[in-house]
Amino acid sequence: MGKVKIKRKSTLIDMTAMSDVTVLLLTFFMLTSTFLQKEPVTVMTPSSVSEEKVPVANLTQILVSPEGKVFISLAGDPDSKENPDWGTEPMRIAVLERAVSEYNRLHPSKQIKLSPQQKLTFSKINAFGVPFQALPSFLSLSQLDQDKIMQDMTRADVGIPVNDNRDLDHPNEFQIWMRAIYNSGNDNLQSAMKKGEGIAVKADRGTEYRIVQNVLDNLQTLKMNRFSIMTALKTEQD
C-alpha cells in the first residue's frame, strides 16, 4: 500500500502586531531613559557598597581626572516653568557671568570679556574646565575642537586651577566657580548644596589621594562641608 503524501503548506506568521509592540517599547525606553552626559575624561570610580543614587538635577559634579585635572558640570532644575532661570542652560549663563565678574574684580589687569554667543556656547557645555584666561578663545572654537582640547590632559590650559588657598578674600579659580554656583540664583540648587545633595565629587580610583584631598579641602574652606563621593557598586569579585 502506497504512502499517503501530505500536502505541505507554507507557514505565514503575521508580524505586524509584534512590530507594533517593539516600536512602542522602544519609544517608551527612549522617552523614560536618562542619557549619560558627555564628560571630558573617563574615570573608573572606586567601589563601595553604597546604593544611594546621585541626583541628576540641581547638581554640581566635580570631576577629577587621574592626572589631577579638575572639571565641573552643572545641572539645574528640570521643573523650571515657574522659574525659567533655574533651568540648566539659563543657570549656566548666570554662573558664568557671576564667576567672570568676580574674576575681573580680583584681577583688574587681566580682565576677560565674553560675547553673547560665547555665553550661549557655554550654556550648552555639560562639563567645563579651563582657566579663566583661556575661556574666550575656548568658547570661540567649534565643538569638535573643544573636545580635542579637553581630552588632552597634558595641556596647561586644561583643568580648573586649584590650590590649597584658604584666603577667601583672594579665592582661587575653583573657589570662584563654586561660590558663583552657590549664588547662581537657583534656590533649589542652593538648598541641595546645603543638604549635601547638590555637590558630588567623582574621581578615578587611580587618582592620587592628595589631589582629591586638595579638592575636598577647598570645599571645606568654602564651608561646603556636605557632599557626596561618587563610587561604583561593589561586586562579589571586588
Backbone bond lengths (Angstrom), bond angles and torsions (degrees), N, CA, C in turn:
res aa  C-N    CA-C-N  psi(-1)  N-CA   C-N-CA  omega(-1)  CA-C   N-CA-C  phi
1 M - - - 1.454 - - 1.540 108.85 -
2 G 1.303 117.83 130.31 1.459 122.32 -176.23 1.528 111.90 -72.26
3 K 1.343 113.81 153.13 1.462 119.28 178.40 1.520 110.44 -73.70
4 V 1.319 113.59 143.44 1.460 119.25 178.32 1.520 108.33 -85.48
5 K 1.279 115.65 119.65 1.462 119.91 179.34 1.527 110.17 -87.60
6 I 1.325 113.19 126.85 1.467 119.19 178.46 1.526 108.68 -92.52
7 K 1.250 114.61 126.50 1.460 120.25 -178.06 1.539 109.73 -68.24
8 R 1.308 114.65 126.27 1.451 119.96 -179.79 1.528 110.29 -78.63
9 K 1.312 113.70 140.27 1.461 119.52 178.02 1.532 109.30 -120.04
10 S 1.263 115.90 141.79 1.465 120.39 178.74 1.536 109.53 -71.03
11 T 1.333 114.32 140.03 1.459 120.37 -179.90 1.528 108.97 -95.87
12 L 1.278 116.33 120.80 1.456 121.30 -178.34 1.524 109.17 -119.14
13 I 1.318 115.31 118.99 1.470 120.79 179.51 1.516 108.21 -108.48
14 D 1.278 116.11 125.08 1.457 121.38 179.43 1.531 108.72 -81.20
15 M 1.334 116.15 110.91 1.464 121.37 -176.58 1.534 112.86 -95.13
16 T 1.302 116.38 8.55 1.468 118.73 -176.95 1.523 111.79 -60.48
17 A 1.323 115.59 -47.42 1.467 119.16 -179.14 1.530 111.20 -63.12
18 M 1.336 116.80 -40.52 1.464 120.83 179.47 1.526 110.92 -63.57
19 S 1.316 117.06 -40.29 1.468 121.44 178.78 1.519 110.45 -64.07
20 D 1.330 115.98 -40.90 1.465 119.61 178.91 1.523 110.78 -61.94
21 V 1.326 116.50 -43.49 1.465 120.67 -179.97 1.528 110.48 -64.30
22 T 1.334 116.49 -41.09 1.470 121.05 -179.81 1.520 111.21 -62.00
23 V 1.325 116.19 -44.57 1.467 120.46 179.84 1.521 110.56 -64.83
24 L 1.337 116.84 -41.11 1.462 120.27 179.20 1.527 111.44 -63.91
25 L 1.338 117.11 -42.00 1.464 120.39 178.43 1.524 111.23 -65.03
26 L 1.330 116.19 -42.53 1.459 120.39 179.35 1.529 110.81 -61.80
27 T 1.336 115.89 -43.45 1.469 120.35 178.16 1.520 111.22 -62.79
28 F 1.335 116.29 -41.59 1.466 120.71 -179.83 1.526 111.11 -60.92
29 F 1.342 116.99 -47.51 1.461 120.17 -177.63 1.526 111.59 -68.51
30 M 1.312 117.96 -33.09 1.461 120.66 178.29 1.526 111.51 -67.66
31 L 1.332 116.29 -37.73 1.458 120.46 -177.68 1.519 113.03 -79.52
32 T 1.322 117.62 -25.13 1.464 120.37 -175.79 1.523 113.27 -103.17
33 S 1.328 117.49 -8.41 1.460 120.08 -177.97 1.522 110.59 -82.71
34 T 1.321 115.06 150.73 1.459 122.19 173.64 1.526 108.06 -104.09
35 F 1.314 116.04 115.21 1.452 120.35 -176.00 1.523 110.00 -82.06
36 L 1.332 115.51 140.76 1.454 120.56 179.07 1.518 109.81 -69.80
37 Q 1.333 115.82 134.23 1.448 120.73 177.55 1.529 109.88 -79.16
38 K 1.319 114.69 148.08 1.459 120.05 179.71 1.518 109.94 -68.46
39 E 1.344 116.04 134.53 1.455 121.42 178.14 1.523 109.07 -118.42
40 P 1.338 117.39 150.42 1.465 119.74 -176.49 1.519 113.79 -67.95
41 V 1.322 116.88 -23.05 1.457 120.29 -178.41 1.528 108.92 -146.10
42 T 1.310 115.93 144.05 1.463 121.07 177.76 1.521 109.17 -90.54
43 V 1.314 116.31 126.85 1.456 120.29 179.35 1.523 109.29 -121.00
44 M 1.323 115.37 146.30 1.458 122.66 174.84 1.518 107.61 -102.32
45 T 1.336 115.25 104.16 1.464 119.31 -175.61 1.529 111.06 -72.87
46 P 1.324 117.92 152.32 1.467 120.59 177.01 1.522 110.74 -65.97
47 S 1.330 115.96 159.66 1.458 121.41 -177.44 1.522 111.18 -90.23
48 S 1.339 115.22 150.65 1.459 121.06 174.34 1.530 107.81 -154.54
49 V 1.314 116.48 173.94 1.464 121.01 -179.89 1.524 111.18 -96.09
50 S 1.316 117.28 0.15 1.464 120.26 -178.69 1.525 110.73 -70.59
51 E 1.330 116.19 133.47 1.455 122.01 178.56 1.525 111.97 -109.07
52 E 1.326 116.64 7.69 1.460 120.38 -179.82 1.518 110.04 -70.12
53 K 1.323 116.14 129.96 1.459 120.85 -177.05 1.522 110.47 -90.19
54 V 1.330 114.45 143.16 1.462 120.43 175.54 1.526 108.00 -81.44
55 P 1.329 119.16 133.46 1.469 120.80 179.74 1.517 111.26 -62.40
56 V 1.326 116.14 156.25 1.461 121.12 179.20 1.521 111.51 -102.51
57 A 1.336 117.39 -7.16 1.462 121.99 179.44 1.527 109.42 -122.23
58 N 1.331 115.92 155.59 1.468 122.10 -178.86 1.527 110.52 48.37
59 L 1.326 113.32 56.96 1.466 119.88 -174.79 1.526 110.73 -136.91
60 T 1.316 115.13 137.14 1.458 122.79 169.44 1.518 107.40 -109.53
61 Q 1.319 116.29 115.24 1.461 120.08 -179.49 1.528 109.59 -106.40
62 I 1.321 115.65 126.50 1.464 121.73 178.68 1.522 107.91 -104.14
63 L 1.313 116.18 116.39 1.461 122.20 -176.47 1.524 109.44 -104.49
64 V 1.323 116.71 125.69 1.462 122.01 179.34 1.525 108.20 -115.77
65 S 1.328 116.46 118.59 1.459 120.93 -178.00 1.525 110.28 -78.02
66 P 1.340 118.04 165.03 1.467 120.03 177.35 1.525 112.52 -58.86
67 E 1.355 116.54 -26.19 1.470 120.77 179.57 1.527 112.87 -82.87
68 G 1.335 116.51 -5.20 1.453 120.13 179.59 1.514 114.35 93.63
69 K 1.340 117.90 9.54 1.455 121.20 177.27 1.530 109.33 -78.27
70 V 1.334 116.14 140.23 1.465 121.40 -176.06 1.525 109.75 -111.99
71 F 1.327 115.29 132.54 1.461 122.57 177.70 1.532 108.29 -129.78
72 I 1.326 115.87 157.07 1.464 121.07 178.82 1.521 108.47 -130.28
73 S 1.325 116.10 136.79 1.463 121.07 172.29 1.523 108.61 -123.27
74 L 1.330 115.68 147.43 1.459 121.95 -175.76 1.516 111.14 -125.19
75 A 1.320 116.05 137.09 1.465 122.11 172.94 1.522 107.62 -131.19
76 G 1.314 116.50 129.09 1.450 121.24 -178.13 1.516 112.96 -95.11
77 D 1.321 115.22 -155.64 1.459 122.80 -176.61 1.522 109.25 -88.99
78 P 1.352 118.82 119.23 1.472 120.15 179.74 1.526 112.21 -70.71
79 D 1.329 117.61 -27.71 1.463 121.81 179.92 1.530 109.10 -98.46
80 S 1.322 115.33 70.09 1.463 119.75 -171.28 1.523 112.80 -113.18
81 K 1.327 117.64 31.52 1.461 120.43 -179.64 1.531 110.90 -66.51
82 E 1.336 116.00 -40.80 1.463 119.08 179.24 1.529 111.42 -76.19
83 N 1.332 116.28 -28.71 1.467 121.28 179.38 1.527 108.35 -129.39
84 P 1.319 118.08 79.11 1.470 121.15 -175.28 1.517 113.55 -59.99
85 D 1.339 117.53 -25.23 1.462 119.94 179.68 1.525 112.10 -71.14
86 W 1.334 117.63 -10.89 1.458 120.86 179.23 1.522 112.16 -87.72
87 G 1.316 117.82 -7.51 1.456 120.88 176.29 1.517 110.60 -63.86
88 T 1.322 116.86 162.83 1.466 121.15 -172.61 1.527 112.73 -59.22
89 E 1.326 117.45 -52.00 1.465 119.52 -174.60 1.527 113.14 -69.02
90 P 1.356 119.83 -46.35 1.471 118.64 175.50 1.519 112.60 -60.81
91 M 1.334 116.57 -36.17 1.458 119.77 -179.74 1.523 110.90 -67.21
92 R 1.336 117.17 -39.11 1.465 119.81 178.41 1.521 111.23 -61.01
93 I 1.335 116.52 -39.85 1.464 119.86 178.50 1.527 110.49 -65.33
94 A 1.343 116.43 -42.30 1.466 120.38 178.78 1.522 110.93 -62.20
95 V 1.327 117.18 -41.49 1.467 121.26 178.16 1.524 110.16 -63.97
96 L 1.320 116.01 -44.76 1.464 120.43 -179.84 1.524 111.12 -59.42
97 E 1.317 116.83 -48.12 1.465 120.67 -178.37 1.524 111.16 -62.55
98 R 1.318 116.76 -41.35 1.464 120.42 -179.38 1.533 110.49 -67.78
99 A 1.340 116.41 -41.99 1.463 120.23 -178.66 1.530 111.24 -67.15
100 V 1.321 117.14 -43.24 1.467 120.65 179.68 1.521 110.56 -65.38
101 S 1.326 116.49 -40.12 1.468 120.59 178.58 1.535 110.63 -60.93
102 E 1.324 117.05 -43.23 1.457 121.22 179.37 1.530 110.84 -67.63
103 Y 1.317 116.55 -41.00 1.472 119.91 178.77 1.528 110.23 -62.32
104 N 1.333 116.96 -44.48 1.464 120.66 -179.76 1.527 111.95 -64.52
105 R 1.325 116.31 -34.85 1.471 119.80 178.05 1.523 110.75 -65.53
106 L 1.334 115.41 -38.65 1.466 120.14 -177.83 1.525 112.52 -81.23
107 H 1.331 116.87 -20.90 1.468 121.33 -177.31 1.529 109.27 -129.97
108 P 1.317 117.78 69.15 1.468 120.91 -175.44 1.524 114.14 -60.08
109 S 1.327 117.53 -25.51 1.461 120.06 -179.81 1.520 113.05 -88.39
110 K 1.337 116.70 -5.92 1.467 120.71 -178.41 1.532 111.10 -128.00
111 Q 1.304 116.76 33.49 1.458 120.12 -175.94 1.526 111.64 -64.39
112 I 1.338 115.01 146.80 1.460 120.92 177.47 1.524 109.24 -118.87
113 K 1.308 115.99 154.43 1.460 122.34 178.00 1.513 109.26 -129.36
114 L 1.328 115.40 140.49 1.453 121.58 -179.78 1.517 109.74 -122.65
115 S 1.311 115.86 138.25 1.462 121.16 178.24 1.519 109.83 -81.77
116 P 1.345 118.23 162.90 1.471 120.49 175.46 1.526 112.34 -55.85
117 Q 1.328 117.62 -36.57 1.462 120.00 179.45 1.523 111.32 -67.53
118 Q 1.318 117.20 -39.21 1.461 120.25 177.77 1.527 111.25 -65.64
119 K 1.327 116.96 -36.90 1.469 120.79 176.92 1.532 109.83 -65.80
120 L 1.320 116.12 -40.43 1.463 119.54 178.25 1.522 110.86 -64.22
121 T 1.328 116.56 -39.25 1.466 120.81 177.09 1.520 110.51 -61.37
122 F 1.320 116.51 -42.43 1.471 120.72 179.23 1.522 111.10 -60.74
123 S 1.334 116.62 -37.95 1.467 120.19 -177.31 1.524 112.42 -65.09
124 K 1.337 117.08 -18.38 1.468 121.10 -178.63 1.526 112.24 -92.61
125 I 1.335 116.44 -9.99 1.461 120.36 -176.06 1.521 109.78 -86.42
126 N 1.321 115.88 127.64 1.469 119.44 179.78 1.519 111.23 -72.93
127 A 1.329 117.05 -52.86 1.458 121.35 -178.49 1.525 109.03 -121.70
128 F 1.327 117.17 130.94 1.447 121.09 -179.72 1.518 109.28 -123.00
129 G 1.314 115.66 156.34 1.450 118.99 -179.71 1.511 112.21 -176.59
130 V 1.330 116.52 74.21 1.456 122.25 172.30 1.521 107.88 -137.70
131 P 1.328 118.23 154.19 1.468 119.93 175.92 1.529 110.87 -61.89
132 F 1.314 116.98 156.12 1.461 121.30 -178.96 1.525 112.05 -56.27
133 Q 1.318 117.15 -39.37 1.455 120.19 -177.96 1.526 112.35 -64.90
134 A 1.325 117.18 -23.26 1.466 121.09 -179.46 1.525 112.52 -92.93
135 L 1.334 117.28 -7.39 1.463 120.94 -175.49 1.534 113.95 -58.95
136 P 1.342 119.60 -51.57 1.469 119.04 -176.59 1.525 113.35 -56.64
137 S 1.332 116.81 -47.56 1.465 119.30 -179.10 1.524 111.19 -68.49
138 F 1.345 116.98 -37.34 1.469 120.56 -179.66 1.523 111.07 -63.91
139 L 1.333 116.81 -43.68 1.462 120.90 -177.17 1.526 112.70 -74.72
140 S 1.324 117.11 -9.71 1.467 120.59 176.74 1.528 111.91 -89.27
141 L 1.325 116.98 -8.72 1.462 121.60 -178.06 1.524 111.26 -82.54
142 S 1.315 115.72 162.18 1.459 120.95 173.56 1.529 108.71 -71.78
143 Q 1.316 116.40 163.01 1.465 119.92 -179.24 1.530 111.14 -61.71
144 L 1.330 116.78 -36.77 1.466 120.67 179.48 1.520 110.77 -62.96
145 D 1.330 116.32 -44.08 1.468 119.72 179.50 1.528 111.03 -69.39
146 Q 1.335 117.26 -34.98 1.459 119.98 176.35 1.523 110.75 -61.79
147 D 1.326 115.68 -43.50 1.468 119.93 -179.92 1.528 111.27 -62.48
148 K 1.331 116.43 -40.00 1.464 119.96 179.94 1.527 110.93 -62.32
149 I 1.324 116.16 -41.41 1.472 120.38 179.67 1.523 110.62 -67.04
150 M 1.324 116.60 -46.90 1.464 120.66 -175.75 1.523 112.79 -65.93
151 Q 1.323 117.11 -23.10 1.463 120.33 -178.87 1.522 113.04 -89.00
152 D 1.322 116.88 -5.62 1.462 120.87 179.38 1.527 108.79 -96.72
153 M 1.323 116.06 95.71 1.457 120.88 -175.77 1.528 113.23 -74.97
154 T 1.334 117.43 -3.49 1.456 119.81 178.95 1.525 111.91 -87.96
155 R 1.328 117.49 -10.45 1.460 121.00 -177.37 1.524 111.41 -76.05
156 A 1.333 115.57 141.68 1.460 120.05 178.41 1.523 111.67 -74.40
157 D 1.342 116.91 -21.75 1.470 120.19 -179.12 1.518 112.44 -95.81
158 V 1.318 116.53 24.19 1.465 122.07 175.19 1.520 108.53 -118.48
159 G 1.321 116.17 130.00 1.454 121.30 -178.71 1.520 111.55 102.79
160 I 1.324 115.60 141.78 1.465 121.03 178.29 1.529 108.57 -79.80
161 P 1.343 117.74 123.21 1.471 119.99 -179.56 1.525 111.44 -60.14
162 V 1.329 115.48 133.54 1.463 121.19 179.47 1.520 108.12 -145.59
163 N 1.324 116.30 138.57 1.459 121.08 176.43 1.520 108.54 -139.55
164 D 1.336 116.39 -167.89 1.476 119.30 -176.33 1.522 112.02 -92.70
165 N 1.314 117.89 28.90 1.459 122.21 -178.67 1.532 111.52 -60.03
166 R 1.328 115.82 136.44 1.472 121.38 177.20 1.533 111.52 -123.36
167 D 1.330 116.00 5.60 1.459 121.28 178.76 1.524 108.96 -95.30
168 L 1.329 116.96 99.37 1.454 120.53 -175.58 1.522 113.05 -75.58
169 D 1.331 116.85 -5.70 1.456 118.86 171.22 1.525 110.86 -76.29
170 H 1.314 115.20 -19.20 1.467 121.86 176.85 1.537 108.44 -134.21
171 P 1.322 117.44 67.78 1.465 121.22 -175.00 1.526 112.67 -67.09
172 N 1.329 115.35 151.40 1.459 118.72 172.92 1.533 109.37 -78.39
173 E 1.324 116.76 177.65 1.462 119.64 -172.73 1.529 112.33 -66.59
174 F 1.310 117.58 -36.71 1.466 120.62 176.97 1.519 110.17 -62.22
175 Q 1.314 116.77 -43.56 1.468 121.14 179.94 1.532 111.33 -65.93
176 I 1.334 116.81 -35.96 1.468 120.23 176.77 1.526 109.99 -61.59
177 W 1.328 116.48 -45.35 1.473 119.94 -179.81 1.523 111.45 -63.60
178 M 1.323 117.22 -44.54 1.462 120.04 -176.34 1.526 111.40 -66.76
179 R 1.310 118.05 -37.92 1.462 119.74 177.26 1.526 110.79 -69.12
180 A 1.330 116.84 -36.00 1.462 120.31 177.47 1.530 110.54 -65.38
181 I 1.318 116.77 -36.87 1.468 120.74 178.40 1.530 110.27 -66.86
182 Y 1.321 116.11 -44.57 1.466 120.46 -179.48 1.526 110.94 -61.98
183 N 1.325 116.30 -36.10 1.476 121.71 -178.40 1.520 112.39 -100.62
184 S 1.320 116.94 28.76 1.468 121.21 -175.70 1.531 112.91 -70.16
185 G 1.332 117.10 -18.42 1.459 120.64 -176.02 1.516 113.13 100.78
186 N 1.335 116.53 -6.84 1.460 121.48 176.66 1.531 108.24 -87.28
187 D 1.328 116.27 101.66 1.462 120.88 -176.78 1.523 112.22 -63.58
188 N 1.334 116.87 -33.96 1.465 119.62 -179.26 1.530 111.15 -68.05
189 L 1.337 116.72 -39.14 1.462 119.89 177.31 1.522 110.00 -67.69
190 Q 1.325 117.77 -43.24 1.453 121.03 179.66 1.530 110.44 -61.01
191 S 1.330 116.47 -42.65 1.466 120.53 178.26 1.523 110.77 -63.08
192 A 1.348 116.75 -40.98 1.465 120.32 179.24 1.527 110.99 -64.99
193 M 1.336 116.94 -37.27 1.464 120.12 178.76 1.523 111.04 -66.63
194 K 1.330 116.82 -36.65 1.460 120.16 177.91 1.529 111.06 -65.88
195 K 1.332 116.66 -34.89 1.465 120.87 -178.49 1.527 112.67 -80.88
196 G 1.334 117.00 -11.89 1.456 120.01 -176.72 1.506 113.16 90.91
197 E 1.343 116.69 6.37 1.465 120.54 -179.17 1.529 111.87 -99.07
198 G 1.321 116.73 -9.09 1.460 120.16 -173.34 1.505 114.62 -100.80
199 I 1.334 117.78 -0.40 1.462 121.63 177.84 1.524 108.57 -129.73
200 A 1.331 115.73 128.19 1.459 120.85 177.25 1.520 108.87 -132.61
201 V 1.314 116.27 131.42 1.463 122.16 179.36 1.521 108.00 -104.64
202 K 1.325 115.50 126.60 1.461 121.12 -178.67 1.519 108.93 -123.42
203 A 1.320 116.44 114.90 1.460 121.12 -177.28 1.521 109.98 -130.65
204 D 1.313 115.70 152.96 1.456 120.98 177.73 1.522 110.43 -71.30
205 R 1.321 115.91 146.91 1.476 119.13 -178.92 1.533 111.13 -64.12
206 G 1.341 116.71 -18.66 1.454 119.93 -180.00 1.513 113.87 -95.03
207 T 1.327 117.34 -1.22 1.461 120.64 179.20 1.529 110.09 -68.97
208 E 1.322 115.93 136.39 1.465 119.62 -179.81 1.529 110.46 -59.96
209 Y 1.310 115.13 140.97 1.466 120.80 -177.04 1.526 111.36 -59.89
210 R 1.330 117.56 -38.94 1.463 120.58 -176.61 1.527 111.24 -62.23
211 I 1.333 117.59 -31.42 1.464 121.26 -179.72 1.521 109.92 -70.42
212 V 1.335 116.29 -47.06 1.463 120.33 178.38 1.527 109.96 -64.63
213 Q 1.325 117.02 -40.73 1.461 121.04 -179.98 1.518 110.84 -62.69
214 N 1.328 117.35 -33.63 1.458 121.02 178.74 1.524 110.39 -64.14
215 V 1.340 116.61 -41.11 1.464 120.97 177.22 1.521 110.60 -64.40
216 L 1.324 116.35 -44.60 1.462 120.02 -179.97 1.528 111.44 -65.07
217 D 1.333 117.10 -37.36 1.470 120.48 177.62 1.529 110.35 -63.33
218 N 1.337 116.78 -38.26 1.459 120.35 178.00 1.519 110.94 -63.33
219 L 1.322 117.11 -41.29 1.461 120.29 178.22 1.526 110.86 -63.06
220 Q 1.318 115.82 -41.37 1.464 119.13 -179.82 1.526 111.51 -69.79
221 T 1.326 117.70 -33.23 1.459 120.95 174.47 1.519 110.63 -61.00
222 L 1.339 116.21 -34.59 1.462 122.21 178.50 1.522 112.01 -82.21
223 K 1.321 117.71 5.07 1.469 123.61 -177.18 1.527 111.58 66.02
224 M 1.315 116.26 23.01 1.464 121.42 174.41 1.525 106.63 -97.85
225 N 1.301 114.59 75.81 1.468 120.81 -170.14 1.528 113.62 -88.12
226 R 1.319 117.10 -7.76 1.456 119.79 -177.41 1.520 108.75 -116.22
227 F 1.326 116.30 119.56 1.460 121.82 -178.93 1.528 108.74 -157.98
228 S 1.303 115.32 168.32 1.467 121.33 -179.99 1.528 109.73 -108.59
229 I 1.321 115.53 149.31 1.459 122.32 172.44 1.519 106.82 -108.47
230 M 1.306 117.28 118.61 1.465 120.78 -176.85 1.527 110.45 -77.56
231 T 1.340 116.05 131.82 1.455 122.36 -179.59 1.517 109.74 -135.65
232 A 1.328 115.01 166.83 1.459 121.55 173.31 1.525 108.52 -97.89
233 L 1.326 116.48 147.63 1.463 120.35 -178.34 1.523 109.88 -68.45
234 K 1.321 114.97 127.96 1.463 120.60 -178.09 1.526 110.74 -68.75
235 T 1.314 116.80 137.07 1.463 122.61 178.87 1.520 110.51 -105.16
236 E 1.335 117.56 176.16 1.453 120.99 179.29 1.524 111.36 -64.12
237 Q 1.341 116.46 -30.93 1.461 120.61 -179.72 1.524 111.37 -68.91
238 D 1.362 116.21 -27.82 1.470 120.33 178.97 1.515 111.70 -73.18
